[in-house]
Amino acid sequence: MSAPLSTGEDPPGLRRVLGLPDAVLIGLGSMIGAGVFAALAPAAGAAGTGLLWALALAAVVAYCNASSTARLAARYPVSGGAYVYGRERLGAFWGYLAGWGFVVGKTASCAAMALTVGVYAWPEHAHAVAVGAVVALTVLDYTGVRRTAMATRVIVAVVLAVLAAVVVAALVAPVPAAAHAAAPVPVTVTGVLQAAGLLFFAFAGYARIATLGEEVRDPARTIPRAIPIALGLTLIVYTAVALAALRMLGSGGLAGAAAPLSAVVVGAGAPVLEPIVRVGAALAALGALLALLLGVSRTVLAMARDRHLPGALATIHPRRHVPHRAGLLIGTVVAVVAATADIRGAIGFSSFAVLVYYAIANVAAWTLRAESGLPGRVIPAVGLAGCLVLAAALPPTAVGAGAAVLAVGAVVYAVQHQRRS
């Protein structure tokens, strides 16, 4: 097992410029855009009125994962997230598998967020808008992490204001007679578990905080504080919006809505808010996409440093202090996927890969107890069990595709290991 990584002097290249508010806002930008505007409809299609139970279950698993991640991030405050934690605590292969799962899963997440921008901003040309959004945000990431954090702060403020208007409009308006015309989705245990797996896609944004470990000031204190704050605020927002959507649309109407929050304000008799909701949805998805691009590029950076990916991707821009080659590569791949992908399929695939990523993080956190003196292994155990159950409950196509991609990653690792030997 490797010695603990230094938390003292900054490593050459990246700069520690993000404080607690910036870290919390990056987490909020990742989670709120993903969940409210992309995951509620497919989750309602699986769970029906059990959506709130699924939301609670996803939050419990996310909290356990967040606690494990915070402990690990405090000990290893460098770029890479669970890739680094798995490598340091469990061995090179498990770190590699976590990093591989994160990169491929979050690439799909990026495509889903870009397509969400397109669906709300210009539905007739959703794919073209998605590609344009990816290109614009890749350029923004290239300019430096401080500007990225400033952009995220503005986006989160606007989106929270829009969501507050949606919730108020839905809760004060009378329920329209046609609101529940669509047949309700039956509630089953399997459906609730599947919905929780899909909603976990929405909560997973707190990992962006950990993957920016080399750019956070005083990471041993800031990261463990930022993650639960961002997660708790996101859960409050999700619950309020889910209640409003179920009240206005019913489970069947919510499941079939392409742009559910636009349908909510129209059903509440406030069509004047509908264009505002579309703008807010596009901004929310842009915020999530921006933070996701940051996190994926930093994991690619960490894997390239260890030669699991081409070493050229480990290059840090000498003036802008960002992993510019990794960022440009990820932006290009996401643009290609966004031009051809389906939102719901991307969410399922992403959820499976990221649940595997967090399963490895929980196992890594399990190993901390003996040397850290911190109490209990219950949280990483619950987090691990939750990840495995939710991953298995996802749609079979998502499970099959995710397992196949992880198998490809394992084969690539084996070939690299054999060559080095």
N, C-alpha and C positions, 0 to 999 in steps of 0.2 A: 504493500500500500504506500502511496506516495506521501511525502511530508506535506503538511498544510501549506497552501500557497501564501505568499507574502501579502499582507494587507497594508504595507507601509507606503513606500514610494510608488508613484504611478509608473506603470510600464511605459516604455517609449511608444509614442504614437497617440493613443487615446487620452482624452483629458477628462478629469472629474469635474463636471460643470453642473450636474443635476442635483437639486436639493429635494427635500421631502415633498413639497407641493408639486414640483415637476414630475417626480416619480409616481405620485398618486394620480395625476392627470393623465400620464401616459397609460397607466393601467385602466383608468376609466375610459379613455379614448378607445382602447382595444376592446373592452367588454361591452360597453353600451351600444356601440354601433353594430357589433356582431349580433347580439341577442335580440334586441327589441325589433330590429328591422329585417332580420333574416331568418331567425330560428323559431320564432313563436308559431308561425303558420305550420311548418312541418311537424313541430312538436304537438300542436293541437290535433293534427291529423292522426297522430299515433295514440294520444292519451285522452282526447276529448276533454270533458270537464275535469279529468284527473290531471290537467295541465299544471295546476298549482302544486299537487303532490309531486309531480315530476320536477318542478322548479325547486321545491324544497330538497328533494333527494340530490339533484345536481349541485345545489349549494353546499350540502353537507360534504359531498365528495370533494368539491372544489376547496372548501375550507381545510379539510385534512391535507389535501395536496399543497395548499398555500402555506400551511404551517410547516410542513416538511421542507418545502422550497425555501421558506424564510430562514430556517435553521441552517440549511446547506449554503444558502447565499451569503449568510453572515460569516461562515467559515471559509468559503471560496468566492470572494467578491471579484470575479473576473468574468469576461464575456464568455458565453457558451451555455449557461444554465445547466440542465440535467446532463448534457453531454460531458461537462466537466465533473459534475457530481458522480456520475456513474463511473467515469474513468478513474477518479481519485479513490472512490470507496469500494468499487466492485471489480474493477479491471478494465482493460482497454476495450474489449469487445462490447461490454454492456454500455460503456460510454458512447462508443461508436453507434450502437443500435439506437440509443436514445437520441443522439444527434441526427441520425438518418431519419428516424420517425418524425422528429420535429421539423426538419427541413422539408420533407415531402408533404407532411400533413399541413404545415402552415403555408406552404406554397398553394395548396388547394384552398386554404382559408383566405389567402390574399385574393385568389380568383373569385371566390364567393363574395367578398366584400366589394371588389371592383364591379361585379355584375349587379350587386345591390344598388350601387350608385347609378348604373345604367337603367335599371328597372324603374327607379323612382324619378330620375331626372329626365329620361327620354326613352320610354318603353319600346317605341318602334325601332330604336337603334341602340339597344342595351349593350350589345357586344362592342360596338364601336366606341361608345362612351366609356365602357370599362377599360378598354385598351388605352384611351387617352388619359384616364385617371391614373393608371399605373405609370405611364410615361412621366406625367407631371410630378407625381410624388417621388419617383425615383430621382428625378432631378433635384427636388427639394431635399431629400436625404443626402444627396451629394454635397450640398452646401454646408452641412454641419449639423450636429445633434442639437445645439442650442436653438437654432432657428426652428428645427423640427419640434422641440418642446414648446416654443412660443406658439407655433401654429396649432398644436394640439390643445393648448389652453383655450384659445379662441373657439375652436370647434366644439369642445366639451361644453363651454358656457352656452353657446347657441343651441346645441342639441338638448341640453337639460331644460332650457326655457321652452322649446317646442314641445317636449314630452310633457311638461307641466301643463301646457295649454290643452294637449290632447286628453290628459287624465281628467282635468277639471271639466272640459266639455262633455266627456262621456259620463261622468258621475252625476252631473247636475241635470242632464237632459232626461226626459222620460224615455223608456225603452220603446222603440218603434214597433208597430205590430208585426212588421215583416222581418224583424231582427233575427228571429230564430226559425225562419222558414226552412232553412237547410236542415236535413236530417242530422240529429246529433251523433257524434262519434261515440261508439260504445267504449266504456271504461274497462280495461283489463289490466292485470298485473304486468303482462308482457308489454302492453302498449305504454304503460307508465314508465317502465324501465327503458324502453326504446326512446321515449320522449326525453327522459333524463339524460340519456346518452347524447341526443341531438342538442339539448340545451347546454350540456357541458362545453360544447363548441363555443358557446357564448361567454362562459365564465373563464375560459382558459387564458384570457388576455392578461391576467396578473403576471404571467410568466415573462411578459415583455420587460417588467421591472428587473427581474433577476438576470435576464440575458444582457442587460445594459450595465452589468456590475462594474465594469471598468470606467464608466462615465458618470457614476453616482458618487457624490461627496459623502464621506464617512459611511461607507456601505454596510458596515457591521451593525450600525444603528438604523440607518435610513431604510434599507430594504425590508427588515422584519417589521417595521412600523408601517411602511407604505402599502404592503401587500394586503393585510387585513382591512385597512381603511378603505382601499379601493374596492375590495370584494364586498364589504358590508354596504357601502353606498350603492353599488351596482345591484345588489339583491333588493334593496328598497325600491329602486327605480323599476326593476323587472316586475316585482309583485304588483306595484300600482298599475303599470301598463297592462299586465296580463288580466287583472281584474276588470279594467276598463274595456279591454277588447272582448272578453267573454260576455260582459254585460250588454254590449252593443251588437255583437255579431253572433253570439252563441258559438259552441265548439265547431259545429259544421260550417258555419259561415267563416269563422276564423281559419279553419283548415283549408278552405278553398280560395282564400283571398290572395291575389298576387301582390297587392300592396295593402296589407291589413290595416295599418294606422290611417291611411287615407280613407279606407272604408269606414273606420270608426268615426271620424269627424263628420263624414257625410251622413252616416246613420244618426249621429247626435244632432242633426239639424244645423251644423255649422260648416257648410261647404266653403265659406270664405277662408277657413283654415286649411283646406285641402292643398292648395299650392304651397302654403307655408310648411305643411307637413312633408311634402315632397322635397323641398329644399333642406329641411332639417334631416330627413332620412339620408339624402345624398351626402350631407356634411358628416353625419354620424358614421356612415360607411367609409367616407374618406379618412376620418380620424382613425378608425380601426385599421384601415389599409395602411396608413402611414406608420402606425406603431408596429404592425405585423411585418412590414418590410424592414424596419429597424431590427426587430428581433431575429428574423431569419438570416439577415446578412451578418449579424454578429455571431450566430452559431456557425455559419459557413466559415467565418474568420477563424474561430477556435478550431474547427476541424481541419482547416488548411494549415494552421500552425503545427498540427500533429501529423501532417502529410496524409491524412485520410481523404483529403481533397487536394487538387493541384495547389502547390505552394504559392503560385502567383496570386491566388485569392486571399492570401494573408497580408497583402500589401496595404499599408496605411498611407493615405494621401499626406504629403509632407506639410501642406499648408492648412488643409481643411480638417485633418485629423479624423477621418472616417475611412472605413474599409471600402474604398470606392469600387474596386474591381468586384468584390463580392456583391456589393449593392447593385451594380450594373448587370451582373449575371442574373441575380434573382429577379430584378425588374424585367429583364428580357423573357425569362421563363414564365413568369406570372402573366405577362402580356399575351404570350402565345396561348396559355391555358384559358385566360379570360375570353379570348376570341372564339373559343370552341366549346367551353364547358357548360354544364347545367348547375344552377345554384344548389338545388337539394342534393344532387349527387355529390357535389363538392363538400357540402357540410357533413354528410355521412362519412365519406372517406377521411376527411380531416379529423373528425371526432375519433375514429378508430386509431389512427396513427398517433394522435396526441395523448389518448388514454394510455397507450403503450409507453409513451415517453414519461408520463407521470407515474405509471406503475414502477418504472425503474427508479425514478426519483424517490418514491416512498421506500423502496428497498434500501437505497443509499442512506436515507434518513434513519432507517432502522439501526444501521451500524453506528450511528453517532452516540448512542446512549452511554455505552461503557466508558468512553473517554471524555465526554462533555459534562457528565453529571446532571444533565437535564432529565426531568422526570418522564417516565412512561414511553412505551412503544405502542400504545393503543392507537394514537392518531395515525402514524404511518401504516399500521396494520389495517385500520378501517379504510384509509385512503387506497391502499393496494387492493383490498377486496372490492371496493367500490369501482375502481378503474376496470378490473377484470370483468365484473358483472355487467357494467354498462357497455363495455366493448363487445361482449358476447351478445348483448340484446339489440345491437344495432341492426339495420336491414342487412340481409344476407349478402347483397351485392357490395355493400360497404365493407363488411367483414372480409369477403373474399378478395376484393381489390387491395385492401389494406394489408392483409396477410401476405399476398403475393409480392407487394412492393417491399415489405420488410424482409421477405425471403431473398429478394434480389440484393438488398443491402447486405445481408449476411454472406451471400456468395461473393460479393465484391470485397468484403472484409477478408474472407478466407483467401481469396486470390492475392490480395495485397500482402497478407501475412506470410503466405507461402513464398512470394517473391523476396520479401525481406529476409526470410530464413535462409 
